[in-house]
Amino acid sequence: MPLIDTDLALIFVLALLLCLCMYMRWRYPVPEFPPMATQADDPLMQAAKEQAKAGLGRFRALLGHPYENALVKLRFVSSSQRVEYLWAEVLEVLGPDELGIRLVTPPVTHRGRLERIYRCRYEELVDWLVRDRAGGLHGGFTERAMFAVARRDGLQLPDSLLQREQAYVDSETG
């Protein structure tokens, strides 16, 4: 009989470890691609941010239709007072000017506890991206600019990013 109790205890411990791993993955997500360093004053990035702002009406319209997922990019000041730009998942539209979001990009220069659920206003957005039900991408202006910066600087994009780039279905102006 003690053998059965030992087996049950082992199963319980393994299940507990699995739950802990799943919680850590949810609490501290790993980005699909590591952040690419860009200069804040890069003309391509500045133009991308302007395109994103100009396309906010399109973003709002896309949120009004069924979609696979939607992300927004926000300016974030870390605990070390460094500015980073983080992607967040749109959880809900809270009103005509506000979204409920969850950070999906962990900050690189932040130390300590970090809440992942936030409220943000459309005017705070640096960029936006919507994946439609057919898998097409809309928006993502700073991501497209990073592709262009990488090419300009002589970097080779991995196949996964080339495929992602091909998923954009709208024009660069949104």
C-alpha positions in Angstrom: 0.0 0.0 0.0 2.8 2.5 0.7 3.8 2.1 -3.0 0.5 3.5 -4.1 0.8 6.5 -1.8 4.3 7.2 -3.1 3.0 7.0 -6.7 0.1 9.4 -5.9 2.5 11.8 -4.1 4.8 11.7 -7.2 1.9 12.4 -9.5 0.8 15.3 -7.3 4.3 16.8 -7.2 4.6 16.5 -11.0 1.2 18.1 -11.5 2.1 20.9 -9.1 5.4 21.5 -11.1 3.4 21.6 -14.4 1.0 24.1 -12.9 3.9 26.3 -11.7 5.6 26.2 -15.1 2.3 27.2 -16.8 1.8 30.0 -14.4 5.4 31.3 -14.9 4.9 31.1 -18.7 1.7 33.1 -18.4 3.1 35.6 -15.9 6.5 36.1 -17.6 6.0 35.4 -21.4 9.0 34.8 -23.6 8.8 36.9 -26.8 8.7 35.1 -30.1 11.6 37.2 -31.3 14.3 39.1 -29.2 14.0 42.9 -29.3 15.9 44.6 -32.1 17.9 47.7 -31.0 16.9 50.8 -33.0 17.7 54.4 -32.6 14.8 56.5 -31.4 15.5 59.2 -33.9 15.8 56.8 -36.9 13.8 58.3 -39.7 12.2 55.0 -40.6 11.0 54.5 -37.0 9.7 58.1 -36.8 7.8 57.6 -40.0 6.4 54.3 -38.8 5.1 55.9 -35.5 3.4 58.7 -37.6 1.8 56.1 -39.8 0.5 54.2 -36.8 -1.0 57.4 -35.3 -2.6 58.3 -38.7 -4.1 54.8 -38.9 -5.8 54.8 -35.5 -9.2 55.2 -37.2 -8.5 52.0 -39.2 -7.4 50.2 -35.9 -10.6 51.2 -34.2 -12.6 49.9 -37.2 -10.7 46.6 -37.2 -11.5 46.2 -33.5 -15.2 46.5 -34.3 -15.1 43.3 -36.5 -14.2 39.7 -35.6 -10.4 39.3 -35.5 -7.9 36.6 -34.3 -5.9 38.9 -32.0 -4.9 42.5 -31.6 -1.8 44.1 -30.1 -0.7 47.6 -29.2 2.8 49.0 -28.7 3.3 51.4 -25.7 6.1 53.6 -24.4 7.3 52.1 -21.1 9.7 53.7 -18.6 11.5 50.9 -16.6 12.6 50.9 -13.0 16.1 51.9 -14.3 14.5 55.0 -16.0 15.1 53.6 -19.5 12.5 53.9 -22.2 11.4 50.7 -23.9 8.6 50.0 -26.3 6.5 47.0 -25.3 3.7 45.1 -27.1 0.5 44.3 -25.2 -2.5 42.2 -26.1 -5.8 43.9 -26.4 -8.1 42.2 -24.0 -11.1 44.4 -24.4 -12.4 47.8 -25.6 -13.4 49.6 -22.5 -14.9 52.6 -24.1 -14.5 55.0 -27.0 -11.0 56.1 -25.8 -9.7 53.2 -23.7 -8.5 49.6 -24.0 -7.9 46.9 -21.5 -4.5 45.3 -22.3 -2.0 42.7 -21.0 1.7 43.1 -21.6 3.3 40.4 -23.7 6.7 41.8 -24.2 8.8 41.7 -21.0 10.9 44.8 -20.5 14.6 44.2 -20.7 15.8 46.9 -18.3 13.1 46.6 -15.6 13.8 45.0 -12.2 11.2 43.9 -9.7 7.6 43.1 -9.9 5.6 44.2 -12.9 1.9 44.2 -13.4 0.8 42.9 -16.7 -2.8 44.1 -16.9 -3.2 47.8 -17.7 -5.7 50.3 -19.1 -4.5 52.6 -21.9 -5.9 55.3 -24.0 -5.6 55.3 -27.8 -3.6 58.5 -27.7 -0.8 56.6 -25.8 -0.3 54.0 -28.5 2.9 54.0 -30.5 1.8 51.3 -32.9 -1.0 48.7 -33.3 -1.3 45.4 -35.1 -4.4 43.3 -35.8 -4.4 39.7 -37.1 -7.6 39.1 -39.0 -9.5 35.8 -39.0 -7.8 34.8 -42.3 -4.3 35.3 -40.8 -3.6 38.6 -42.5 -1.7 41.3 -40.5 -2.9 45.0 -40.4 -0.8 47.8 -39.0 2.5 46.8 -37.4 4.2 49.9 -38.8 7.2 49.8 -36.4 7.7 46.1 -37.1 7.8 46.8 -40.8 10.2 49.6 -40.1 12.5 47.2 -38.2 12.5 44.9 -41.2 13.6 47.8 -43.3 16.2 49.0 -40.8 17.6 45.4 -40.7 17.9 45.3 -44.4 19.4 48.8 -44.6 22.0 47.8 -42.0 22.9 44.6 -43.9 21.2 42.1 -41.6 19.6 38.9 -43.0 16.0 38.4 -41.7 15.3 34.8 -40.6 12.8 32.8 -42.6 10.2 33.1 -39.8 10.3 36.9 -40.0 10.2 36.9 -43.8 7.1 34.8 -43.6 5.6 37.2 -41.1 6.4 40.2 -43.3 4.5 38.5 -46.2 1.4 38.2 -43.9 0.8 41.9 -44.1 -2.2 42.5 -46.2 -2.7 46.3 -46.1 -0.6 49.0 -47.5 2.2 50.5 -45.3 0.0 53.6 -44.7 -2.8 51.5 -43.1 
